[in-house]
Amino acid sequence: MYETITCSIFAEMELIEVVTEGQSGKVFVARSKTANFFLLLFLGTLNTITPISIDMYLPAFPKIAASLHTGIREVSLSVSIYFLGFALGQILYGPLLDRYGRKRPLYAGLSLYIVSTISCAWSPSIAFLLVIRFVQALGGSAAAIAAMAMVLDFFPPEKSSRIISTLILIIGVSPMLAPTVGTLILAAWSWPYIFICLALVTLTLLLISIFYLPEGQEPNPSISLHPSTIIRSFWSISKDRNFYTYALAGTFSFAALFVYVSNSPAVFMGEFHVGPRNYSAIFAGLSIGFIGSSQLNHLLARHFRNEQILKAVVWVQAISSIIFFIFALQGIMSLSLVIGFLFVILACCGLSYPNAAAIALAPFTRTAGTASALLGFIQIGIGGLISTVSGSLSLRGSLDLSCFMAITSVLAVILLIAGRKRYR
């Protein structure tokens, strides 16, 4: 059974009934490649809000530190704070997306993001910046969780891994461009204008959402927003062995990216004394590894199962991270060596994320918003917590970075092996 809707630039789409492991739900399937292209482009752009919120202002850390009379390491905490706020937002928006549909919670989140982003531009102190970045993350998280839920709304489950890889390609462009754009804004004006630019970009996305984006899953009044009901729903999803095995393994593998983002200014600009322009170039170059591997997943997914790809990737990442840590511990470290190790590790993150997410979310078509929210909370919460701890230590930058990457990567291997055995 299906019905047809028409939605401007997103073209005609079919609403079809899908049954996955006993759970029924509906997904929209675009009838044309043009509709697919515009829909994926928009969902991917929604997902870039958080990356550009982090990447664009990284070159401005020395300027922000000087303006707020603090140090670069203290400013780096604003990255970790954003991760924690983003994780909490996942829990808040998940049930709202299932109860009220995708669009209204998305409007609310983007509006909150715009207001708080403008407030960041006029931060009078580092304490105010940390607080308002937390609020900014609460708003921005709506875009990410809505985009992930709409992947399950608009595309069939068997394509989800490849669709997520495509989203990562779009997301991955932001680390290549955002620091460069931030550097140009910094050279032309000053660091507050970076946040003003972010607010204008998000306002544009909000207007497109209002006038062009289809609803996706319809509002479901039967879904209760009572705290006890929400907790039971999250608990029911978290007990699924398939979900927690791959969510946790993928989370600790992906945590290497959080550690890298929060510590990279201290490593490159602090330890190796790289200037803002060269830092932007290094950041963009390392993003190629993350983007390239996520696109390689398209090819690998045609020949191997998601589980096989994930298992191989976490082993490669763990071995690379351990060698990186040993080199840093022995003081055998140079700028080119750090870049080489990070390129390999970030490439592994680009492969582990789409496969782990696709496997973990596959059984939850009807409660896609809640399941996506829980997955996002686990990934961002644990990643943000790890990056906060790593950023608060006083170790040498590359030693701190390699140590936490080794720990999280080894944990990913252990969790995957233990979970798969228990699942069998």
Sequence and secondary structure as in RCSB ss.txt:
>XXXX:A:sequence
MYETITCSIFAEMELIEVVTEGQSGKVFVARSKTANFFLLLFLGTLNTITPISIDMYLPAFPKIAASLHTGIREV
SLSVSIYFLGFALGQILYGPLLDRYGRKRPLYAGLSLYIVSTISCAWSPSIAFLLVIRFVQALGGSAAAIAAMAM
VLDFFPPEKSSRIISTLILIIGVSPMLAPTVGTLILAAWSWPYIFICLALVTLTLLLISIFYLPEGQEPNPSISL
HPSTIIRSFWSISKDRNFYTYALAGTFSFAALFVYVSNSPAVFMGEFHVGPRNYSAIFAGLSIGFIGSSQLNHLL
ARHFRNEQILKAVVWVQAISSIIFFIFALQGIMSLSLVIGFLFVILACCGLSYPNAAAIALAPFTRTAGTASALL
GFIQIGIGGLISTVSGSLSLRGSLDLSCFMAITSVLAVILLIAGRKRYR
>XXXX:A:secstr
 EEEEE GGG EEEEEEEEETTEEEEEEEESSHHHHHHHHHHHHHHHTHHHHHHHTTGGGHHHHHHHTTS HHHH
HHHHHHHHHHHHHHHHHHHHHHHHH SHHHHHHHHHHHHHHHHHHTT  SHHHHHHHHHHHHHHHHHHHHHHHHH
HHHHS GGGHHHHHHHHHHHHHHHHHHHHHHHHHHHHHS THHHHHHHHHHHHHHHHHHHHT    S   TTS  
 HHHHHHHHHHHHT HHHHHHHHHHHHHHHHHHHHHHHHIIIIIIIS   HHHHHHHHHHHHHHHHHHHHHHHHH
HHHS HHHHHHHHHHHHHHHHHHHHHHHHTT   HHHHHHHHHHHHHHHHHHHHHHHHHHHTT STTHHHHHHHH
HHHHHHHHHHHHHHHHHS S HHHHHHHHHHHHHHHHHHHHHHHHHHH 
